Amino acid sequence: MTPKTAAQLVQEAKQRVENLSVDQVAAELDSGEAVLIDVREPGEQVQSGVIPGAVSAPRGMLEFFADPASPYHRAEFDPKRRIIVHCAAGGRSALAADTLQQMGYTNVAHLEGGIKAWSEAGRPVVKDEAGPGQGG
């Protein structure tokens, strides 16, 4: 098998998942039906801020948080709910959405462009010097 680059893996994942614009994500969050998962590391969240209401789940723990059989499972991860994931620019969230689909989540999408695109569109970002919250 020919090795793949990270960029190739992200591009392939984006072909398998639902890619949402900032406006689409904002509309879904306004509806109250979706849970937004921030897969960035805590240090990134402190530095760049967080989207209000986002749940912190660093990419390295995603599978464990999402697996109901895991001792680390978190209630925010419900395979029946609409899950939208985001990261800094859209790469890790595409991979995360792809992984969640492989785990049986059927209503998953990711924010194309990540929090960078969200911020550039003038959408709200909260900076909390104490660190990321657990959202809701």
N, C-alpha and C positions, 0 to 999 in steps of 0.2 A: 504494500500500500504506500502511496506517495504521501509524505508528510504534508500537512496543511498549515498555513499561517493562521494567526489569530484573526486577521482580517477576513480570510476565507471562511473560517468557522462562523464569524458574525454574519457575513453575507448569506451563508446557507441558512442560518437560523432565521434571519429576516424573511426569507422566502417561505418559511414554515409557520410563522406567527403573524398575528394581526399587528400591524404597525399603525399607531394612532398619532395624529397631529396634536399640538398643544390645545387647540380649540376643542377637538374631540374629547380629550382627556378632561378638560375643564367642564364640559357639558355632562360627562358621565359622573364626575365628582359632585357636581351640583345636583344631580338626580338623587344622590344618596345611595345608589345601588352598588357602587364599586368601592373596593378597598384598594388604596394606593400603597404599594410596597416599594420602599427606597432601599436598593441593594448596595448603595455606596458604603464605604467604611465610615465609622464614627468620626474620624478626623476630617474627612471630606465634608461631612454634614455640618460640623462646627465651622469649617472654613467657608463653605458656600451657602450655608443655610439649608432649610428644608421646606418642602411644599407643605402648607398647613394640612394637618390631618394624616400625613403619610406615616406609615408604620415602618420602623427601622428593622431591617433584616439583612445584615451584611451578606454579600454574595457567597462567602465561604460557609455560611450556616443555612443557606436557603433550603437545601434538600432536607436537612434535619428539622427545620421549622415547619416545612410543608408536609412531612410524613406523619400521619396520625399514629403510626406505630412507634415513632421515635420518642424517647423521653424528653426531647427538646421541642416537641410539637407545640405550636402556638395557635390559639383559637382563631386568630385573624385569618389563618390559612384554612379555608373551607373549600373543598373541591366544587361545591355547588354555587359558590359566590362568584361574582365578576371580580377578577383580580387584574390589576394593571400594575406593571412593574416599571421602575425608572432607575436610571443611574446618572452619571455625569453627562454623557453624550450619546448614549443609546446602544453601545456595544454590549456591555455586561447585561443590560436589561433584555436585549434580544436573546442572548444565551440563556438568561434566567427564565424567560417566557417559554422558550423551547424546552427547557428542562422540566418546568412545571407541566407542560403538555405531556411529556413522556411519563410523568408521574400520575397521569389521569385527570389533571385539571383541564376542563373542556372550554372554559370561558375566560381565557387569558389573553392579554395584549400587553404591548409595551409602548412607552412614550418615545417616539422617534425624536432624537436630538437631546433627550434627557433634560435635566434641570437647566442645562445651558440654554436650550431652546425655550424652555418655560420662562426663564428669567428675561431672555432677550425679547420675548413677546409681552413683557410688562406684567406678567402674572405674579401673584404674591409669593414671597419667600420670607420665611421667618428665620432670623439668626438668633441662636441661643448659645451664649458663651459657656453655659454649663454643660452642653452636650446635647445629643439628639434625644428627643422624646420617644415615647412608644406609640404615639398617635392613636387613632381610633378608627 
